[in-house]
Amino acid sequence: MYEKRLRQGEHVRRFAIRETGGAWEVRAEHDSEVVKRARYDDWHRVERMMLVFATEVASLEQAGWVPD
């Protein structure tokens, strides 16, 4: 549903939102470490997280991170 993966040198950032059985799993990773993981059944919370992720991705891209 939503997935962005960025790289800068050896570092990777990944942002993902997936539908899982009537709910959505929201996940952010830095390299191989999970830094955020949540499960929402309220679509409005998912929309907010998509906006948060899009803002963070834009900021990282401005800082030189590139799609992986």
C-alpha positions in Angstrom: 0.0 0.0 0.0 2.8 2.4 0.9 6.5 1.7 0.8 9.5 4.0 0.6 13.1 2.9 0.9 16.0 5.4 1.0 19.7 5.0 1.0 22.6 7.2 2.0 26.0 5.5 1.8 25.7 2.3 3.8 22.5 3.4 5.7 19.0 2.5 4.7 15.7 3.9 5.9 12.4 2.1 5.1 8.8 3.2 5.7 5.9 0.8 5.1 2.2 0.6 5.6 0.4 -2.7 4.8 -3.1 -3.9 5.2 -3.2 -7.0 7.4 -6.6 -8.7 8.0 -8.9 -5.7 8.4 -6.2 -3.5 10.0 -3.0 -1.7 8.9 0.6 -2.3 10.1 2.7 0.8 10.1 6.5 0.2 10.3 9.6 2.4 10.1 13.2 0.9 10.0 16.6 2.5 10.3 19.1 0.0 8.8 17.8 -3.3 10.1 16.4 -1.9 13.3 12.6 -1.4 13.7 12.1 2.1 15.2 8.3 2.2 14.9 5.7 -0.5 14.6 2.0 -0.1 15.2 -1.2 -1.7 14.1 -4.2 0.6 13.5 -7.8 -0.3 12.7 -8.7 3.4 12.2 -8.1 4.6 8.7 -7.7 8.3 9.9 -4.7 7.3 11.9 -3.2 5.5 8.9 -3.7 8.6 6.8 -1.9 10.7 9.5 1.0 8.2 9.5 1.2 8.4 5.7 1.6 12.1 6.0 4.2 11.8 8.7 6.2 9.3 6.6 5.9 11.5 3.4 7.2 14.5 5.3 10.1 12.5 6.8 10.9 11.1 3.3 10.9 14.6 1.8 13.2 15.8 4.5 15.6 12.9 4.0 15.7 13.4 0.3 16.5 17.1 0.8 19.4 15.9 3.0 20.8 13.8 0.2 19.1 10.4 0.7 18.1 8.6 -2.5 15.5 6.0 -3.4 16.9 2.5 -3.1 
